């Protein structure tokens, strides 16, 4: 999986989750899918714009440090 694809899907999932939980968890499955598709399109545009920076950062990720931060 490419870092760009990971960025786009993570971005979209995060924004849709924010809408879902912010709206009192009332979105239907169809509304969630539609929201995801819409935000994914936006995310792909952002990914294309920042592809070089995303790839550069992905190459320098310190996994042990990242895991330590997640466990805090």
HELIX and SHEET records of a PDB file:
HELIX    1   1 UNK A    3  UNK A   22  1                                  20    
HELIX    2   2 UNK A   29  UNK A   59  1                                  31    
HELIX    3   3 UNK A   63  UNK A   71  1                                   9    
END                                                                             
